[in-house]
Amino acid sequence: MTLTRSGIEQLMTLFAGGEFLAKFMEDHRDLLQQMQDHNSEEYGHKGAKGSFSLNVSYELGGAGDLAMRAQADFKGQEARQPSRRLCR
């Protein structure tokens, strides 16, 4: 099954009443800004790298109840722990 962009956005709005999607977009924007800043400073000749991973997991209980969890990890140029967002 292939999810479209709108399908992914709809899925992400299910977590924390849409707050997960809002925070994800904020973290994504911050990552891109961090890369731009890194590239425009003294390190521009080396370029910049960044990434994010998104994990959505499901658990179906014996009574038919469905639990969903989403987590996003962002990694940028700065030597720091990745940003983690976890919502149920």
Secondary structure, DSSP 8 states (H G I E B T S, - for coil): ----HHHHHHHHHTGGGGHHHHHHHHHHHHHHHHHHHHHHTTTGGG----EEEEEEEEEE-TTS-EEEEEEEEEE-SSSS--EEEEE-
